[in-house]
Amino acid sequence: MIKEKVIPLKTASFNDLIRLASASILPHQVMTYLIKFKHRGKIVVGILGVFRDYYKHYGLPVFYYYTFDENDLQVAESNYIILYTGEDKFEFSKNPKPGVSIPIISLAEKPVFIPDDLK
């Protein structure tokens, strides 16, 4: 059993989560992906990260996430978020498309290092 857990931080909107993901991918060309899993009647989509340059909390693991209704087929069936650069616009997709395609990795279950009390 893992005792150490990430710090869950729910974003105010899914747009905020996508902007965070795009900020980590566009300037540095780093491989970024979102994870998706079902938990307590919700679909949780998020990105793992760490606090940077924050005094003694440097390096703490965080999980930025947003939740959707479990019956949201658009989210449930998507494999990518397509981000249109130059606009604050994105779409869910089963396949990559022109623009920035951020993969969504579907997990069979919630990872043990993510707390159970996600809202």
N, C-alpha and C positions, 0 to 999 in steps of 0.2 A: 504494500500500500504506500502510495506517495503522500508524504505529509506536506511537502512544499507545494503550494498552488500558485498559479498566476494571479495577478490582480485584475479582476474583470472590470472593464470600463465600458458601459453602454453609451454609444453615440446618440445624439439627439435625433439624428435621421440617418437613413441609409446613404444619402448624399454625402454626409460627413464622413462616413466610413470609406466611401469610394474616393473622396478627396485625399484622405489619409493614405490609402493604398497607392494612389497615383503619385503622391508626393514622395513615396519611397521608391518608386520605379522610374519616373521620368528623368530626374536630374542625374541619376547615377547608373541607369541601365542595369539595375540589380533585379534578379528574378524575384518577383513578388507574386504571391498567390493568396487566395482567400480559402478558408476552410468552412465547411457546411456540415451540420449534423442536426438530428432531431433530438429535442429534449423537452419533456413535460408539455407536450402539445404544441410546441413551437418549432420553427426552423431557425436555427442560430447560424448566422453568417458572420465570420470575423477574421481578424488578422492578428498574428502574434508579433509582439515587439518587445522592446526594453526601454526603460527610462534612460535617457542620455543626458549627461551634464546636469544632473539634479542633486547636487551636494552629496550627502552620504547615501542617497537612494539610487545612485548610479548603478545601472545593470539589473534593477529589479524587473522581472518578467511581467508583461502586461498582455491582456487579451482584449482588444478593442472589438466590439461586436454590436450587432443589431438583430432583432428578432422579427420573424414573420409568422403569420398564422400557419399551422401545419398543413392546411388545405390550399395554400397559395401555390398552384401548379406552375406558374411562371418561375417562381424561385426554386421549387422542388425539382423541376426538370432542366434547369439551366446548368451549363458547364463553364460558361464564361460571362464576364461583365465586359461589355464593349464600351470603352471610354473614348469620347470624341474630343480630341485636343482642340484647344481654342474656344471651347464651349463648356459650360457646366452641364453636360448632358451625357447620359449613359443608357445602356439597354442590357437586358438579360438575353442570353443566346445559348443555343445548344452547340454552336460551332463558332470558331474564331472568324472575325470579319475585319475589314479595313478599320483602322483606328488602333487604339491600344487594347489588346485582348488580355484581360486579367483572368487566369484560370481559377475556377472554383473546384476545390478538391472535396468530394463528398466522403465523409467518414462514416463507418458503420455505426459508431456510437460516440458519445461525448468522451473526450480524453479524460483520464483520471486526474490530470494536473489542472483541469478547469473546475472551479467550484460548482457545486450543485445549485446554488441559490441565484442563478441568472434570472433576470426579470424580463 
